[in-house]
Amino acid sequence: MLYKFQPYRRLKKNKDFRSVLSKSQKVSQAYLLAVYQTNDRPNARLGVAVSKRVAKLAVARNRIKRVIRESFRLSQNQLPTIDIVVIVRSEGGNADKKRLRETIDKLWKKLTVPLQLP
């Protein structure tokens, strides 16, 4: 099994983010919100949004994104073929690495159960 976070597993383009955010379903866990929709690709893709309201310093925002991406990298083979945008709520900026990791892992578990997709 490959556990790399390959470029084809990332949501990069603005139109991809808008597509997921406009016609999708939501799952939340503590201070994270996952917005998802099915895709026609053979794998799950991830996009992460952390605003300046969550953490003013770029270093802190990047740390949060790094933890989320690392968790996705290890869980990507268990996820269904969906596009996911993880939005971090304002309380997430105060969370330590361990708590953030536990929360995102719970979020992936919610997404691995059979989903009610449109």
Secondary structure, 3 states (H helix, E strand, C coil): CCCCCCHHHECCCHHHHHHHHHCCEEEEECCEEEEEEECCCCCCEEEEECCCCCCCCHHHHHHHHHHHHHHHHHHCCCCCCEEEEEEECHHHHHCCHHHHHHHHHHHHHHHHCCCCCC
